[in-house]
Amino acid sequence: MAERSAFLERQKTQALHDARFLKRRIRIISWSRLALVLTLLLSSYWAMQVDGPSQLLGLWIPGIPIFLLLVRWYEDLKDKLKFKEALVAIADEEISAINGDLIREFSVINHDKNHPFSRELDLFGPQSLHHHINRAWTNAGAEFLAEEMKSPPFKDWQARQDYFKELEADQDWAFQYRAEGQSSGEQKDVKAVFNIWAKDRFKAFPAFYWPIMIVGIILVWYTAYGFVSAPAEGSFKLFMYAISFNLLVLGSRVKVLREQQSKLTKVSAAISSYAALLQRLESRSFISAYGKEFKSKFKLDEGVALKVKRLGALLNSLDQSANVMALFILNGLFHYHLFRLRALEQWHKKYSSELSLWLQGLHQFEAHLSYANYHANHPEFNWPSLEQNPEFRALALGHPLITAKQRVTNDLDLNAFKYSILTGSNMSGKSTFLRSIGINMVLAQLGAKVCAEQLHIYPFQLLCSMNPQDDLRAETSYFQAEIIRLKSLLDRLNEEQYSFFLLDEILRGTNSDDKQAGTRKFLNKIEEAPAWGFIATHDVDIAHLADDNQHFNAAYFESKVQGEDLVFDYKLRSGVCKTPNASLLMERYGLV
C-alpha cells in the first residue's frame, strides 16, 4: 500500500507542476492575442489618417494567420490543461479510495428484484461493490460493469485474470488513458444517438448535382478572375451572381444538411475524445490472450481511430454551417458543405453499422480498467482459483468493502459437508459474514482478486435470500415475499451448474414454531439438491440438524460481556451459539 500511495503522490505532484506551467503559457498567449489585435487596430487607424503611412495596412497579411495560429495554440494548451487536471482528479480519487473514502458519486443502476443475489449482496448503490470498483467516466461503461457483476463471465476467469494482471502492471498507461477519457467530460446519450443514426438513410444530393456544382465553381472563379483583372461594377455583379447561384444550389439541400446537423451536433465533441481513446488503445499491444481477443473482437487493430477522427472532422465542418460568414464564403466559392455532406454520406455507408461496436469496445474497456485499478488499490487481495468440482476452501476470507484496519477474516472449508448452519447473538457478524462469502464469489467469477489469502472455489450459481421486502402495490406481505423468493431460488436449481445458498433468517415473517418447522422442511428439501451453502438463524434448535445429519455442520459467532460493554470478535467457531444477547442490548440502549 505504501508503494501505491507513493505512486499516486508522484502522479499528482507531476500533474500539478505541469498544470501550473500550462496556465502560465495560456496567460501569455491570451495577452499576446490581445496585443496583436490592438496593434493591428491601432496601425490601421494610423494608416487611415490623412498623412498616415498606408503601408501599415499590410500588417494584416501576416497578422491574420498569426492570430489564427495563436488561437489554435491556445485551444491545444487548454486541452492539455484539462488532461493534466484530470490526472490530478484521478490521483485524488484513488488517494481517497485507499484511505476508505469514496468521493465519486455512485451510479444509479436499476435493480431487478428477481435477481438471485444483487440486492442481497448490496452490489449497487452507495458504498456498494460497484461504487468501490467503478471508475468508468460514461454511463455506458458503468452499466457494462454492472451487467458483468449481475452475470459474472466465470468461464473466462483464468484468461481474465491474466489480462487484469497485465493492465494492473501498467498503471502509468492506465492513468493516461483514464485522463484522456475524463478530460472530455461525460457525454450522455452518445450510444443512443449513433444507434439511431446508423439506421438513418440520407443522400447528400442526387447524381445530377455534380455537373451543376462543377459549372458553379467554374463560373465563380472565372468571374472572380475577371473582377480582379478589370475591377468594375459589371464584373463585380457577375461575380456576385455566380456566388448567389452556388448558394441557391446549397439552399436546395439545406434541409438535409440541417437534419444531419441537428442529429449529430450534440455528440460531435465526444467523437474527438473517442478518436483519441481509440488511438491510445490501438497503439497498446497486449500479451494476454484475452487482451488480444478483446482488441480483435472490437476490430481495434484495423485503423479504427483514423476513421472516427475523420467522422469528427466531418461533424465539426457541419457545425461551421452555423457561421454565416463561413457559410457564405466557403459555399459560394467551393460548395464546401455539399462536399462535406457527401463525405459524411460515404462515411455513413461504410462505417456507421460498425460505430456502435467500436464504442461498445471503449465502454467495456472502462470496466476493465476499473478492475485493474481496484486490484492496484488492494495489494493485500489475492487471485482465487476456480475449481472443476464443487469445492469451497478459503484462508483468511474477509469482506472486501471493509477497510483493512477493521476487517476480520475467517478460514472456511466446506469439503466435509454441504451446508453450514450459522447461529450467533445479535450484531455478532452473521449477515456480514454471508455477504463476505457472496461478494468474494462474485469477484472470483469476474476474474478479479478476492479478499482472502487463498480461495479455492467452484463457480457456483449464487442464490441468496437475506432481506425480502413486502410490496404494497402487488398486495404481497412480508411472509409471502419470502415464500415467493425461496420458490424462485428453488426453480433455478440445475445439474449443469451447482448452486450455493446464502440464507439469512428465512421465514422470519411468521411465529417462531411455524418458522422453525418451515425452516426444517426447507432444509430437508434442499439437502439432496445439487447445492451447497450457509444458513444463518437465531433459532439454535435448527442448528442441531447437524447432530445426526452428515450434510449439515453447525458454526456460530458469539459476543462477550466486558464490564458494561458487549464485545464482538467476529470469529467463526464450530458448534452452536449459547450466548444470546437481546436482553443485554435492550438494557444497554435503555429499552428495559
Helices and strands as residue ranges (DSSP letters): H 2-47, G 54-59, H 60-98, H 129-133, H 139-150, G 154-156, H 157-168, H 171-182, H 190-199, H 209-229, H 233-251, H 254-264, H 268-283, H 289-297, H 304-319, G 320-322, H 324-334, H 336-377, E 385-386, E 392-397, E 410-413, E 419-424, H 430-446, E 454-457, E 461-465, H 478-491, E 499-504, H 512-526, E 531-536, H 540-543, G 544-547, E 552-557, E 559-562, E 565-568, E 573-574, H 582-588
